Amino acid sequence: MTARFFHVPTAELARSFDAEVTVEAEYGSYVMEGTLYTAAHHQKDGPYVGRHVPGHETTGRPSPCNDTGIPVLTDKWPNARDVVAVSHLDLDTVGGCLRTMGYFAPLFGAAHAEFWALAEYVDVNGPHRMDPNHPEAHNLLAFWAWMEACRPRMSRDEVEEVTDFVMEAGQALLRILVQRHAGLIAAGQRFAARGRVLGSVSFVRHCRVGEYLVVAREAAQFVNHCYRLDDGQVADVVVAFNTAQHSVTVSFESPIEGLSCRWLVQDLWGPEAGGHDGIAGSPRGQVMTAADRDALFHEIVEHFGSDLDPWADG
């Protein structure tokens, strides 16, 4: 029997769910704590502040994938009585979950420390910040490709068991890091190539406004994660028109003082537009066009006070 891993999607559900260990079970400022251990690092202060937060480099918490304090629940396969809860499923969370199992200890030896250091870096800085020439980049890309193909769709309203997925993810990492599986590595390269193509074909225009780079994109899928341009520049703001959903989304690469994505979209399209400070979109169900994307792009450029022509391509 294995330990049981559960996806707990909301803070409301988390408050009534018990687990021995929690891994990145963070919901804004609320952290679901485990009875044995809590692996969390996305808080701005308090006991679960991350070591990536300025001023907490030596005292903050590491990403769960690098958290050596996570207890091994059993030496081989965990006992069915053990429960681990997560709020989402990404590489950092998976790594924290795998640390509860002695069976996967080979993944966390010194030989793979650089891989997990890179995993922590992209978890707090974004995948677009990864140096494509990093010696572990090909391994990260291989796992992302596997995740793209194998990660299940999770409910946003119910607790779901994800034990099988966690075990499969662990086996995939063993094949990538220990066995150096050529097929998985090649899949990672194809994954990276698709990302580069998407970044190129979705590009519409950009405008540099002082220290800020604003980029307009258009595609039949989500492209607000495409901050890196073909020339290596990293955008601060992406404004995208989704031609399949007929929606517009704006996102910030990192927080911008005095500016909120939610405020921007609501200023243009009213209170039914919504989201968060870092990413927000047009009202659900309202048909948008490229012209709406351009209006938002222009408003952002004006906010930054550009004297440049915001409609100039390139």
HURARA-V537188 format. One record per residue. N is the residue number from 0. NEAR is the number of other C-alpha atoms within 8 Angstrom. Layout:
((N:NEAR) (N:NEAR))
This chain:
((0:6) (1:8) (2:13) (3:12) (4:12) (5:13) (6:14) (7:15) (8:13) (9:10) (10:11) (11:6) (12:11) (13:11) (14:7) (15:6) (16:6) (17:8) (18:12) (19:11) (20:14) (21:16) (22:15) (23:13) (24:14) (25:12) (26:9) (27:6) (28:6) (29:7) (30:9) (31:11) (32:10) (33:11) (34:9) (35:7) (36:11) (37:12) (38:13) (39:17) (40:14) (41:9) (42:11) (43:8) (44:6) (45:6) (46:4) (47:12) (48:15) (49:16) (50:13) (51:9) (52:10) (53:6) (54:4) (55:11) (56:10) (57:5) (58:6) (59:13) (60:11) (61:12) (62:13) (63:15) (64:16) (65:11) (66:11) (67:6) (68:4) (69:12) (70:9) (71:9) (72:10) (73:10) (74:9) (75:7) (76:11) (77:13) (78:10) (79:9) (80:6) (81:11) (82:13) (83:14) (84:13) (85:14) (86:13) (87:10) (88:8) (89:6) (90:9) (91:12) (92:14) (93:13) (94:11) (95:15) (96:12) (97:10) (98:15) (99:12) (100:15) (101:12) (102:8) (103:11) (104:9) (105:7) (106:10) (107:10) (108:8) (109:5) (110:6) (111:10) (112:9) (113:8) (114:10) (115:10) (116:9) (117:10) (118:12) (119:13) (120:10) (121:12) (122:10) (123:7) (124:7) (125:9) (126:7) (127:10) (128:7) (129:11) (130:6) (131:5) (132:5) (133:7) (134:5) (135:9) (136:11) (137:10) (138:12) (139:11) (140:13) (141:16) (142:14) (143:10) (144:12) (145:13) (146:9) (147:7) (148:6) (149:6) (150:8) (151:5) (152:4) (153:6) (154:8) (155:6) (156:6) (157:8) (158:10) (159:9) (160:8) (161:10) (162:11) (163:6) (164:9) (165:12) (166:8) (167:8) (168:10) (169:11) (170:8) (171:10) (172:11) (173:11) (174:10) (175:14) (176:10) (177:9) (178:7) (179:8) (180:8) (181:6) (182:6) (183:12) (184:14) (185:9) (186:11) (187:17) (188:11) (189:8) (190:12) (191:9) (192:8) (193:8) (194:8) (195:9) (196:8) (197:9) (198:13) (199:9) (200:7) (201:10) (202:10) (203:10) (204:11) (205:12) (206:13) (207:9) (208:12) (209:7) (210:5) (211:10) (212:13) (213:16) (214:14) (215:14) (216:13) (217:13) (218:13) (219:8) (220:7) (221:7) (222:12) (223:11) (224:6) (225:9) (226:12) (227:10) (228:11) (229:8) (230:4) (231:6) (232:7) (233:9) (234:13) (235:11) (236:13) (237:16) (238:16) (239:14) (240:14) (241:14) (242:11) (243:7) (244:6) (245:11) (246:14) (247:14) (248:13) (249:13) (250:12) (251:12) (252:10) (253:6) (254:7) (255:7) (256:4) (257:4) (258:8) (259:10) (260:15) (261:15) (262:9) (263:11) (264:15) (265:12) (266:7) (267:7) (268:10) (269:8) (270:6) (271:9) (272:14) (273:12) (274:9) (275:9) (276:11) (277:12) (278:12) (279:15) (280:13) (281:14) (282:9) (283:7) (284:4) (285:8) (286:6) (287:11) (288:11) (289:8) (290:7) (291:9) (292:14) (293:9) (294:8) (295:12) (296:13) (297:10) (298:8) (299:10) (300:13) (301:8) (302:7) (303:9) (304:7) (305:12) (306:4) (307:6) (308:7) (309:10) (310:6) (311:8) (312:6) (313:6))
